[in-house]
Amino acid sequence: MTTYSVNVFRSCRWPGAITAQRGNKYTSIYVGYGIKKGDTCFNPTVPPLDWNDPTDQKEQPEPTPLEEPAPVEEKDSDNEEGEENE
C-alpha cells in the first residue's frame, strides 16, 4: 500500500519552527528571530524621527603653533573715553 500523506508539525513555543514527515523521512526548518513565544524581553522601539545633525564647531587657533603668533594690538580704552567726553 502506497501512501502520499504528509504530516506537518508547527511548534507552539518557537514560531517559525516546522517539521514535515512522510513515511520514515522527515525534515525540519526554522525561520525566525530566536525568540520564544511569550517572552517579553524583546520589545523593539521606533527610533525618533527628528534626528538633528550636530552643529559644526567653530575654528580654534592651533594649540601648538610652529611660530609664535603676532600679538594683536588692542585699542587704548582710556584715550577713547577721554576723546568722547571733550
mmCIF file as gemmi writes it, N, C-alpha and C atoms, coordinates in Angstrom:
data_model
loop_
_atom_site.group_PDB
_atom_site.id
_atom_site.type_symbol
_atom_site.label_atom_id
_atom_site.label_alt_id
_atom_site.label_comp_id
_atom_site.label_asym_id
_atom_site.label_entity_id
_atom_site.label_seq_id
_atom_site.pdbx_PDB_ins_code
_atom_site.Cartn_x
_atom_site.Cartn_y
_atom_site.Cartn_z
_atom_site.occupancy
_atom_site.B_iso_or_equiv
_atom_site.pdbx_formal_charge
_atom_site.auth_seq_id
_atom_site.auth_asym_id
_atom_site.pdbx_PDB_model_num
ATOM 1 N N . MET Axp A 1 ? 0.847 -1.169 0 1 0 ? 1 A 1
ATOM 2 C CA . MET Axp A 1 ? 0 0 0 1 0 ? 1 A 1
ATOM 3 C C . MET Axp A 1 ? 0.896 1.237 0 1 0 ? 1 A 1
ATOM 4 N N . THR Axp A 2 ? 0.676 2.156 -0.911 1 0 ? 2 A 1
ATOM 5 C CA . THR Axp A 2 ? 1.431 3.387 -1.026 1 0 ? 2 A 1
ATOM 6 C C . THR Axp A 2 ? 0.598 4.524 -0.444 1 0 ? 2 A 1
ATOM 7 N N . THR Axp A 3 ? 1.27 5.327 0.379 1 0 ? 3 A 1
ATOM 8 C CA . THR Axp A 3 ? 0.586 6.468 0.96 1 0 ? 3 A 1
ATOM 9 C C . THR Axp A 3 ? 1.342 7.744 0.584 1 0 ? 3 A 1
ATOM 10 N N . TYR Axp A 4 ? 0.617 8.771 0.322 1 0 ? 4 A 1
ATOM 11 C CA . TYR Axp A 4 ? 1.208 10.06 -0.046 1 0 ? 4 A 1
ATOM 12 C C . TYR Axp A 4 ? 0.907 11.133 1.003 1 0 ? 4 A 1
ATOM 13 N N . SER Axp A 5 ? 0.473 10.703 2.15 1 0 ? 5 A 1
ATOM 14 C CA . SER Axp A 5 ? 0.137 11.686 3.184 1 0 ? 5 A 1
ATOM 15 C C . SER Axp A 5 ? 1.417 12.274 3.787 1 0 ? 5 A 1
ATOM 16 N N . VAL Axp A 6 ? 1.322 13.532 4.165 1 0 ? 6 A 1
ATOM 17 C CA . VAL Axp A 6 ? 2.447 14.258 4.768 1 0 ? 6 A 1
ATOM 18 C C . VAL Axp A 6 ? 1.946 14.866 6.074 1 0 ? 6 A 1
ATOM 19 N N . ASN Axp A 7 ? 2.716 14.674 7.121 1 0 ? 7 A 1
ATOM 20 C CA . ASN Axp A 7 ? 2.402 15.292 8.408 1 0 ? 7 A 1
ATOM 21 C C . ASN Axp A 7 ? 3.271 16.535 8.573 1 0 ? 7 A 1
ATOM 22 N N . VAL Axp A 8 ? 2.65 17.616 8.971 1 0 ? 8 A 1
ATOM 23 C CA . VAL Axp A 8 ? 3.374 18.867 9.193 1 0 ? 8 A 1
ATOM 24 C C . VAL Axp A 8 ? 3.14 19.274 10.639 1 0 ? 8 A 1
ATOM 25 N N . PHE Axp A 9 ? 4.243 19.534 11.355 1 0 ? 9 A 1
ATOM 26 C CA . PHE Axp A 9 ? 4.177 19.932 12.747 1 0 ? 9 A 1
ATOM 27 C C . PHE Axp A 9 ? 4.736 21.345 12.882 1 0 ? 9 A 1
ATOM 28 N N . ARG Axp A 10 ? 3.977 22.194 13.564 1 0 ? 10 A 1
ATOM 29 C CA . ARG Axp A 10 ? 4.441 23.549 13.847 1 0 ? 10 A 1
ATOM 30 C C . ARG Axp A 10 ? 4.608 23.681 15.35 1 0 ? 10 A 1
ATOM 31 N N . SER Axp A 11 ? 5.692 24.293 15.776 1 0 ? 11 A 1
ATOM 32 C CA . SER Axp A 11 ? 5.965 24.47 17.193 1 0 ? 11 A 1
ATOM 33 C C . SER Axp A 11 ? 5.131 25.618 17.743 1 0 ? 11 A 1
ATOM 34 N N . CYS Axp A 12 ? 4.491 25.371 18.887 1 0 ? 12 A 1
ATOM 35 C CA . CYS Axp A 12 ? 3.73 26.433 19.554 1 0 ? 12 A 1
ATOM 36 C C . CYS Axp A 12 ? 4.665 27.315 20.385 1 0 ? 12 A 1
ATOM 37 N N . ARG Axp A 13 ? 5.821 26.786 20.766 1 0 ? 13 A 1
ATOM 38 C CA . ARG Axp A 13 ? 6.757 27.531 21.602 1 0 ? 13 A 1
ATOM 39 C C . ARG Axp A 13 ? 7.729 28.363 20.777 1 0 ? 13 A 1
ATOM 40 N N . TRP Axp A 14 ? 8.158 27.843 19.615 1 0 ? 14 A 1
ATOM 41 C CA . TRP Axp A 14 ? 9.106 28.537 18.744 1 0 ? 14 A 1
ATOM 42 C C . TRP Axp A 14 ? 8.421 28.855 17.419 1 0 ? 14 A 1
ATOM 43 N N . PRO Axp A 15 ? 7.84 30.049 17.263 1 0 ? 15 A 1
ATOM 44 C CA . PRO Axp A 15 ? 7.205 30.395 15.991 1 0 ? 15 A 1
ATOM 45 C C . PRO Axp A 15 ? 8.241 30.36 14.869 1 0 ? 15 A 1
ATOM 46 N N . GLY Axp A 16 ? 7.902 29.715 13.795 1 0 ? 16 A 1
ATOM 47 C CA . GLY Axp A 16 ? 8.817 29.61 12.664 1 0 ? 16 A 1
ATOM 48 C C . GLY Axp A 16 ? 9.469 28.244 12.568 1 0 ? 16 A 1
ATOM 49 N N . ALA Axp A 17 ? 9.293 27.385 13.584 1 0 ? 17 A 1
ATOM 50 C CA . ALA Axp A 17 ? 9.855 26.034 13.536 1 0 ? 17 A 1
ATOM 51 C C . ALA Axp A 17 ? 8.811 25.084 12.957 1 0 ? 17 A 1
ATOM 52 N N . ILE Axp A 18 ? 9.17 24.408 11.881 1 0 ? 18 A 1
ATOM 53 C CA . ILE Axp A 18 ? 8.243 23.488 11.203 1 0 ? 18 A 1
ATOM 54 C C . ILE Axp A 18 ? 8.98 22.184 10.914 1 0 ? 18 A 1
ATOM 55 N N . THR Axp A 19 ? 8.29 21.074 11.111 1 0 ? 19 A 1
ATOM 56 C CA . THR Axp A 19 ? 8.819 19.76 10.765 1 0 ? 19 A 1
ATOM 57 C C . THR Axp A 19 ? 7.8 19.08 9.865 1 0 ? 19 A 1
ATOM 58 N N . ALA Axp A 20 ? 8.257 18.537 8.749 1 0 ? 20 A 1
ATOM 59 C CA . ALA Axp A 20 ? 7.391 17.794 7.821 1 0 ? 20 A 1
ATOM 60 C C . ALA Axp A 20 ? 7.878 16.349 7.782 1 0 ? 20 A 1
ATOM 61 N N . GLN Axp A 21 ? 6.912 15.39 7.777 1 0 ? 21 A 1
ATOM 62 C CA . GLN Axp A 21 ? 7.246 13.98 7.812 1 0 ? 21 A 1
ATOM 63 C C . GLN Axp A 21 ? 6.382 13.221 6.817 1 0 ? 21 A 1
ATOM 64 N N . ARG Axp A 22 ? 7.036 12.305 6.094 1 0 ? 22 A 1
ATOM 65 C CA . ARG Axp A 22 ? 6.31 11.419 5.169 1 0 ? 22 A 1
ATOM 66 C C . ARG Axp A 22 ? 6.977 10.057 5.245 1 0 ? 22 A 1
ATOM 67 N N . GLY Axp A 23 ? 6.229 9.072 5.672 1 0 ? 23 A 1
ATOM 68 C CA . GLY Axp A 23 ? 6.792 7.737 5.862 1 0 ? 23 A 1
ATOM 69 C C . GLY Axp A 23 ? 7.834 7.772 6.961 1 0 ? 23 A 1
ATOM 70 N N . ASN Axp A 24 ? 9.039 7.284 6.654 1 0 ? 24 A 1
ATOM 71 C CA . ASN Axp A 24 ? 10.096 7.305 7.656 1 0 ? 24 A 1
ATOM 72 C C . ASN Axp A 24 ? 11.127 8.419 7.388 1 0 ? 24 A 1
ATOM 73 N N . LYS Axp A 25 ? 10.765 9.374 6.533 1 0 ? 25 A 1
ATOM 74 C CA . LYS Axp A 25 ? 11.64 10.504 6.242 1 0 ? 25 A 1
ATOM 75 C C . LYS Axp A 25 ? 11.021 11.774 6.817 1 0 ? 25 A 1
ATOM 76 N N . TYR Axp A 26 ? 11.896 12.649 7.303 1 0 ? 26 A 1
ATOM 77 C CA . TYR Axp A 26 ? 11.401 13.922 7.839 1 0 ? 26 A 1
ATOM 78 C C . TYR Axp A 26 ? 12.444 15 7.61 1 0 ? 26 A 1
ATOM 79 N N . THR Axp A 27 ? 11.996 16.236 7.678 1 0 ? 27 A 1
ATOM 80 C CA . THR Axp A 27 ? 12.886 17.391 7.584 1 0 ? 27 A 1
ATOM 81 C C . THR Axp A 27 ? 12.35 18.488 8.491 1 0 ? 27 A 1
ATOM 82 N N . SER Axp A 28 ? 13.264 19.294 8.984 1 0 ? 28 A 1
ATOM 83 C CA . SER Axp A 28 ? 12.889 20.4 9.876 1 0 ? 28 A 1
ATOM 84 C C . SER Axp A 28 ? 13.497 21.684 9.339 1 0 ? 28 A 1
ATOM 85 N N . ILE Axp A 29 ? 12.791 22.778 9.582 1 0 ? 29 A 1
ATOM 86 C CA . ILE Axp A 29 ? 13.283 24.092 9.184 1 0 ? 29 A 1
ATOM 87 C C . ILE Axp A 29 ? 12.843 25.101 10.246 1 0 ? 29 A 1
ATOM 88 N N . TYR Axp A 30 ? 13.702 26.065 10.467 1 0 ? 30 A 1
ATOM 89 C CA . TYR Axp A 30 ? 13.36 27.142 11.392 1 0 ? 30 A 1
ATOM 90 C C . TYR Axp A 30 ? 13.699 28.469 10.724 1 0 ? 30 A 1
ATOM 91 N N . VAL Axp A 31 ? 12.719 29.348 10.64 1 0 ? 31 A 1
ATOM 92 C CA . VAL Axp A 31 ? 12.912 30.697 10.118 1 0 ? 31 A 1
ATOM 93 C C . VAL Axp A 31 ? 12.301 31.638 11.154 1 0 ? 31 A 1
ATOM 94 N N . GLY Axp A 32 ? 13.137 32.338 11.875 1 0 ? 32 A 1
ATOM 95 C CA . GLY Axp A 32 ? 12.628 33.227 12.914 1 0 ? 32 A 1
ATOM 96 C C . GLY Axp A 32 ? 13.741 34.032 13.535 1 0 ? 32 A 1
ATOM 97 N N . TYR Axp A 33 ? 13.431 34.661 14.67 1 0 ? 33 A 1
ATOM 98 C CA . TYR Axp A 33 ? 14.362 35.548 15.347 1 0 ? 33 A 1
ATOM 99 C C . TYR Axp A 33 ? 15.012 34.915 16.576 1 0 ? 33 A 1
ATOM 100 N N . GLY Axp A 34 ? 14.727 33.67 16.873 1 0 ? 34 A 1
ATOM 101 C CA . GLY Axp A 34 ? 15.311 33.007 18.032 1 0 ? 34 A 1
ATOM 102 C C . GLY Axp A 34 ? 14.687 33.444 19.336 1 0 ? 34 A 1
ATOM 103 N N . ILE Axp A 35 ? 13.432 33.842 19.301 1 0 ? 35 A 1
ATOM 104 C CA . ILE Axp A 35 ? 12.739 34.309 20.498 1 0 ? 35 A 1
ATOM 105 C C . ILE Axp A 35 ? 11.531 33.408 20.727 1 0 ? 35 A 1
ATOM 106 N N . LYS Axp A 36 ? 11.44 32.872 21.935 1 0 ? 36 A 1
ATOM 107 C CA . LYS Axp A 36 ? 10.325 32.004 22.267 1 0 ? 36 A 1
ATOM 108 C C . LYS Axp A 36 ? 9.03 32.803 22.303 1 0 ? 36 A 1
ATOM 109 N N . LYS Axp A 37 ? 7.939 32.137 21.973 1 0 ? 37 A 1
ATOM 110 C CA . LYS Axp A 37 ? 6.641 32.801 22.03 1 0 ? 37 A 1
ATOM 111 C C . LYS Axp A 37 ? 6.289 33.08 23.487 1 0 ? 37 A 1
ATOM 112 N N . GLY Axp A 38 ? 5.88 34.286 23.754 1 0 ? 38 A 1
ATOM 113 C CA . GLY Axp A 38 ? 5.5 34.665 25.1 1 0 ? 38 A 1
ATOM 114 C C . GLY Axp A 38 ? 6.588 35.392 25.86 1 0 ? 38 A 1
ATOM 115 N N . ASP Axp A 39 ? 7.823 35.366 25.372 1 0 ? 39 A 1
ATOM 116 C CA . ASP Axp A 39 ? 8.884 36.113 26.039 1 0 ? 39 A 1
ATOM 117 C C . ASP Axp A 39 ? 8.631 37.602 25.858 1 0 ? 39 A 1
ATOM 118 N N . THR Axp A 40 ? 8.831 38.344 26.913 1 0 ? 40 A 1
ATOM 119 C CA . THR Axp A 40 ? 8.613 39.785 26.842 1 0 ? 40 A 1
ATOM 120 C C . THR Axp A 40 ? 9.925 40.555 26.801 1 0 ? 40 A 1
ATOM 121 N N . CYS Axp A 41 ? 11.046 39.847 26.616 1 0 ? 41 A 1
ATOM 122 C CA . CYS Axp A 41 ? 12.329 40.542 26.663 1 0 ? 41 A 1
ATOM 123 C C . CYS Axp A 41 ? 12.641 41.282 25.366 1 0 ? 41 A 1
ATOM 124 N N . PHE Axp A 42 ? 11.933 41.019 24.301 1 0 ? 42 A 1
ATOM 125 C CA . PHE Axp A 42 ? 12.216 41.674 23.026 1 0 ? 42 A 1
ATOM 126 C C . PHE Axp A 42 ? 11.09 42.634 22.689 1 0 ? 42 A 1
ATOM 127 N N . ASN Axp A 43 ? 11.318 43.92 22.916 1 0 ? 43 A 1
ATOM 128 C CA . ASN Axp A 43 ? 10.342 44.948 22.614 1 0 ? 43 A 1
ATOM 129 C C . ASN Axp A 43 ? 11.014 46.034 21.793 1 0 ? 43 A 1
ATOM 130 N N . PRO Axp A 44 ? 11.063 45.869 20.478 1 0 ? 44 A 1
ATOM 131 C CA . PRO Axp A 44 ? 11.734 46.894 19.676 1 0 ? 44 A 1
ATOM 132 C C . PRO Axp A 44 ? 10.965 48.21 19.729 1 0 ? 44 A 1
ATOM 133 N N . THR Axp A 45 ? 11.714 49.291 19.737 1 0 ? 45 A 1
ATOM 134 C CA . THR Axp A 45 ? 11.091 50.613 19.749 1 0 ? 45 A 1
ATOM 135 C C . THR Axp A 45 ? 11.444 51.338 18.46 1 0 ? 45 A 1
ATOM 136 N N . VAL Axp A 46 ? 10.6 52.244 18.089 1 0 ? 46 A 1
ATOM 137 C CA . VAL Axp A 46 ? 10.818 53.024 16.881 1 0 ? 46 A 1
ATOM 138 C C . VAL Axp A 46 ? 11.75 54.177 17.232 1 0 ? 46 A 1
ATOM 139 N N . PRO Axp A 47 ? 12.823 54.376 16.469 1 0 ? 47 A 1
ATOM 140 C CA . PRO Axp A 47 ? 13.708 55.497 16.775 1 0 ? 47 A 1
ATOM 141 C C . PRO Axp A 47 ? 13.013 56.825 16.496 1 0 ? 47 A 1
ATOM 142 N N . PRO Axp A 48 ? 13.432 57.887 17.168 1 0 ? 48 A 1
ATOM 143 C CA . PRO Axp A 48 ? 12.806 59.186 16.918 1 0 ? 48 A 1
ATOM 144 C C . PRO Axp A 48 ? 13.059 59.64 15.483 1 0 ? 48 A 1
ATOM 145 N N . LEU Axp A 49 ? 12.073 60.291 14.904 1 0 ? 49 A 1
ATOM 146 C CA . LEU Axp A 49 ? 12.174 60.692 13.509 1 0 ? 49 A 1
ATOM 147 C C . LEU Axp A 49 ? 12.864 62.036 13.323 1 0 ? 49 A 1
ATOM 148 N N . ASP Axp A 50 ? 13.007 62.806 14.378 1 0 ? 50 A 1
ATOM 149 C CA . ASP Axp A 50 ? 13.585 64.144 14.239 1 0 ? 50 A 1
ATOM 150 C C . ASP Axp A 50 ? 15.035 64.191 14.711 1 0 ? 50 A 1
ATOM 151 N N . TRP Axp A 51 ? 15.877 63.413 14.068 1 0 ? 51 A 1
ATOM 152 C CA . TRP Axp A 51 ? 17.311 63.443 14.381 1 0 ? 51 A 1
ATOM 153 C C . TRP Axp A 51 ? 17.883 64.725 13.806 1 0 ? 51 A 1
ATOM 154 N N . ASN Axp A 52 ? 18.564 65.476 14.629 1 0 ? 52 A 1
ATOM 155 C CA . ASN Axp A 52 ? 19.195 66.723 14.186 1 0 ? 52 A 1
ATOM 156 C C . ASN Axp A 52 ? 20.678 66.469 13.943 1 0 ? 52 A 1
ATOM 157 N N . ASP Axp A 53 ? 21.206 67.089 12.899 1 0 ? 53 A 1
ATOM 158 C CA . ASP Axp A 53 ? 22.632 66.986 12.638 1 0 ? 53 A 1
ATOM 159 C C . ASP Axp A 53 ? 23.381 67.788 13.692 1 0 ? 53 A 1
ATOM 160 N N . PRO Axp A 54 ? 24.542 67.293 14.109 1 0 ? 54 A 1
ATOM 161 C CA . PRO Axp A 54 ? 25.305 68.071 15.089 1 0 ? 54 A 1
ATOM 162 C C . PRO Axp A 54 ? 25.816 69.365 14.468 1 0 ? 54 A 1
ATOM 163 N N . THR Axp A 55 ? 25.943 70.377 15.29 1 0 ? 55 A 1
ATOM 164 C CA . THR Axp A 55 ? 26.436 71.66 14.792 1 0 ? 55 A 1
ATOM 165 C C . THR Axp A 55 ? 27.953 71.596 14.657 1 0 ? 55 A 1
ATOM 166 N N . ASP Axp A 56 ? 28.463 72.302 13.669 1 0 ? 56 A 1
ATOM 167 C CA . ASP Axp A 56 ? 29.906 72.34 13.459 1 0 ? 56 A 1
ATOM 168 C C . ASP Axp A 56 ? 30.559 73.201 14.528 1 0 ? 56 A 1
ATOM 169 N N . GLN Axp A 57 ? 31.736 72.77 14.947 1 0 ? 57 A 1
ATOM 170 C CA . GLN Axp A 57 ? 32.472 73.561 15.923 1 0 ? 57 A 1
ATOM 171 C C . GLN Axp A 57 ? 33.148 74.727 15.221 1 0 ? 57 A 1
ATOM 172 N N . LYS Axp A 58 ? 33.316 75.821 15.958 1 0 ? 58 A 1
ATOM 173 C CA . LYS Axp A 58 ? 33.986 76.991 15.398 1 0 ? 58 A 1
ATOM 174 C C . LYS Axp A 58 ? 35.488 76.718 15.327 1 0 ? 58 A 1
ATOM 175 N N . GLU Axp A 59 ? 36.136 77.405 14.398 1 0 ? 59 A 1
ATOM 176 C CA . GLU Axp A 59 ? 37.573 77.248 14.237 1 0 ? 59 A 1
ATOM 177 C C . GLU Axp A 59 ? 38.302 77.75 15.464 1 0 ? 59 A 1
ATOM 178 N N . GLN Axp A 60 ? 39.298 76.989 15.885 1 0 ? 60 A 1
ATOM 179 C CA . GLN Axp A 60 ? 40.105 77.342 17.033 1 0 ? 60 A 1
ATOM 180 C C . GLN Axp A 60 ? 41.546 77.53 16.569 1 0 ? 60 A 1
ATOM 181 N N . PRO Axp A 61 ? 42.309 78.351 17.267 1 0 ? 61 A 1
ATOM 182 C CA . PRO Axp A 61 ? 43.717 78.511 16.882 1 0 ? 61 A 1
ATOM 183 C C . PRO Axp A 61 ? 44.484 77.218 17.133 1 0 ? 61 A 1
ATOM 184 N N . GLU Axp A 62 ? 45.577 77.079 16.444 1 0 ? 62 A 1
ATOM 185 C CA . GLU Axp A 62 ? 46.426 75.909 16.584 1 0 ? 62 A 1
ATOM 186 C C . GLU Axp A 62 ? 46.899 75.807 18.039 1 0 ? 62 A 1
ATOM 187 N N . PRO Axp A 63 ? 46.753 74.661 18.697 1 0 ? 63 A 1
ATOM 188 C CA . PRO Axp A 63 ? 47.141 74.574 20.1 1 0 ? 63 A 1
ATOM 189 C C . PRO Axp A 63 ? 48.651 74.671 20.312 1 0 ? 63 A 1
ATOM 190 N N . THR Axp A 64 ? 49.433 74.176 19.36 1 0 ? 64 A 1
ATOM 191 C CA . THR Axp A 64 ? 50.897 74.275 19.468 1 0 ? 64 A 1
ATOM 192 C C . THR Axp A 64 ? 51.438 74.75 18.134 1 0 ? 64 A 1
ATOM 193 N N . PRO Axp A 65 ? 51.361 76.058 17.866 1 0 ? 65 A 1
ATOM 194 C CA . PRO Axp A 65 ? 51.816 76.558 16.573 1 0 ? 65 A 1
ATOM 195 C C . PRO Axp A 65 ? 53.335 76.443 16.436 1 0 ? 65 A 1
ATOM 196 N N . LEU Axp A 66 ? 53.813 76.317 15.188 1 0 ? 66 A 1
ATOM 197 C CA . LEU Axp A 66 ? 55.253 76.237 14.933 1 0 ? 66 A 1
ATOM 198 C C . LEU Axp A 66 ? 55.917 77.59 15.146 1 0 ? 66 A 1
ATOM 199 N N . GLU Axp A 67 ? 55.198 78.659 14.849 1 0 ? 67 A 1
ATOM 200 C CA . GLU Axp A 67 ? 55.73 80.002 15.042 1 0 ? 67 A 1
ATOM 201 C C . GLU Axp A 67 ? 54.837 80.739 16.019 1 0 ? 67 A 1
ATOM 202 N N . GLU Axp A 68 ? 55.444 81.645 16.769 1 0 ? 68 A 1
ATOM 203 C CA . GLU Axp A 68 ? 54.67 82.408 17.736 1 0 ? 68 A 1
ATOM 204 C C . GLU Axp A 68 ? 53.748 83.369 16.99 1 0 ? 68 A 1
ATOM 205 N N . PRO Axp A 69 ? 52.455 83.37 17.331 1 0 ? 69 A 1
ATOM 206 C CA . PRO Axp A 69 ? 51.539 84.262 16.627 1 0 ? 69 A 1
ATOM 207 C C . PRO Axp A 69 ? 51.851 85.726 16.925 1 0 ? 69 A 1
ATOM 208 N N . ALA Axp A 70 ? 51.57 86.572 15.944 1 0 ? 70 A 1
ATOM 209 C CA . ALA Axp A 70 ? 51.802 88.019 16.109 1 0 ? 70 A 1
ATOM 210 C C . ALA Axp A 70 ? 50.844 88.543 17.168 1 0 ? 70 A 1
ATOM 211 N N . PRO Axp A 71 ? 51.325 89.427 18.057 1 0 ? 71 A 1
ATOM 212 C CA . PRO Axp A 71 ? 50.425 89.965 19.087 1 0 ? 71 A 1
ATOM 213 C C . PRO Axp A 71 ? 49.355 90.854 18.453 1 0 ? 71 A 1
ATOM 214 N N . VAL Axp A 72 ? 48.176 90.763 18.983 1 0 ? 72 A 1
ATOM 215 C CA . VAL Axp A 72 ? 47.063 91.564 18.496 1 0 ? 72 A 1
ATOM 216 C C . VAL Axp A 72 ? 47.055 92.871 19.267 1 0 ? 72 A 1
ATOM 217 N N . GLU Axp A 73 ? 47.093 93.99 18.542 1 0 ? 73 A 1
ATOM 218 C CA . GLU Axp A 73 ? 47.098 95.298 19.194 1 0 ? 73 A 1
ATOM 219 C C . GLU Axp A 73 ? 45.689 95.654 19.62 1 0 ? 73 A 1
ATOM 220 N N . GLU Axp A 74 ? 45.568 95.984 20.891 1 0 ? 74 A 1
ATOM 221 C CA . GLU Axp A 74 ? 44.267 96.376 21.413 1 0 ? 74 A 1
ATOM 222 C C . GLU Axp A 74 ? 44.212 97.902 21.476 1 0 ? 74 A 1
ATOM 223 N N . LYS Axp A 75 ? 43.027 98.444 21.26 1 0 ? 75 A 1
ATOM 224 C CA . LYS Axp A 75 ? 42.868 99.892 21.347 1 0 ? 75 A 1
ATOM 225 C C . LYS Axp A 75 ? 42.943 100.322 22.799 1 0 ? 75 A 1
ATOM 226 N N . ASP Axp A 76 ? 43.486 101.486 23.008 1 0 ? 76 A 1
ATOM 227 C CA . ASP Axp A 76 ? 43.589 102.02 24.358 1 0 ? 76 A 1
ATOM 228 C C . ASP Axp A 76 ? 42.234 102.608 24.738 1 0 ? 76 A 1
ATOM 229 N N . SER Axp A 77 ? 41.552 101.951 25.644 1 0 ? 77 A 1
ATOM 230 C CA . SER Axp A 77 ? 40.206 102.39 26.011 1 0 ? 77 A 1
ATOM 231 C C . SER Axp A 77 ? 40.223 103.696 26.806 1 0 ? 77 A 1
ATOM 232 N N . ASP Axp A 78 ? 41.339 103.986 27.489 1 0 ? 78 A 1
ATOM 233 C CA . ASP Axp A 78 ? 41.406 105.246 28.238 1 0 ? 78 A 1
ATOM 234 C C . ASP Axp A 78 ? 41.392 106.458 27.327 1 0 ? 78 A 1
ATOM 235 N N . ASN Axp A 79 ? 42.117 106.418 26.222 1 0 ? 79 A 1
ATOM 236 C CA . ASN Axp A 79 ? 42.161 107.539 25.288 1 0 ? 79 A 1
ATOM 237 C C . ASN Axp A 79 ? 40.82 107.728 24.592 1 0 ? 79 A 1
ATOM 238 N N . GLU Axp A 80 ? 40.14 106.66 24.257 1 0 ? 80 A 1
ATOM 239 C CA . GLU Axp A 80 ? 38.864 106.776 23.552 1 0 ? 80 A 1
ATOM 240 C C . GLU Axp A 80 ? 37.814 107.451 24.456 1 0 ? 80 A 1
ATOM 241 N N . GLU Axp A 81 ? 37.81 107.103 25.709 1 0 ? 81 A 1
ATOM 242 C CA . GLU Axp A 81 ? 36.833 107.702 26.626 1 0 ? 81 A 1
ATOM 243 C C . GLU Axp A 81 ? 37.094 109.18 26.805 1 0 ? 81 A 1
ATOM 244 N N . GLY Axp A 82 ? 38.376 109.555 26.876 1 0 ? 82 A 1
ATOM 245 C CA . GLY Axp A 82 ? 38.729 110.965 27.049 1 0 ? 82 A 1
ATOM 246 C C . GLY Axp A 82 ? 38.348 111.795 25.851 1 0 ? 82 A 1
ATOM 247 N N . GLU Axp A 83 ? 38.484 111.253 24.654 1 0 ? 83 A 1
ATOM 248 C CA . GLU Axp A 83 ? 38.157 111.989 23.434 1 0 ? 83 A 1
ATOM 249 C C . GLU Axp A 83 ? 36.647 112.181 23.325 1 0 ? 83 A 1
ATOM 250 N N . GLU Axp A 84 ? 35.862 111.183 23.735 1 0 ? 84 A 1
ATOM 251 C CA . GLU Axp A 84 ? 34.403 111.277 23.61 1 0 ? 84 A 1
ATOM 252 C C . GLU Axp A 84 ? 33.833 112.317 24.584 1 0 ? 84 A 1
ATOM 253 N N . ASN Axp A 85 ? 34.455 112.478 25.75 1 0 ? 85 A 1
ATOM 254 C CA . ASN Axp A 85 ? 33.931 113.414 26.742 1 0 ? 85 A 1
ATOM 255 C C . ASN Axp A 85 ? 34.223 114.856 26.4 1 0 ? 85 A 1
ATOM 256 N N . GLU Axp A 86 ? 35.193 115.151 25.565 1 0 ? 86 A 1
ATOM 257 C CA . GLU Axp A 86 ? 35.576 116.524 25.27 1 0 ? 86 A 1
ATOM 258 C C . GLU Axp A 86 ? 34.641 117.2 24.345 1 0 ? 86 A 1
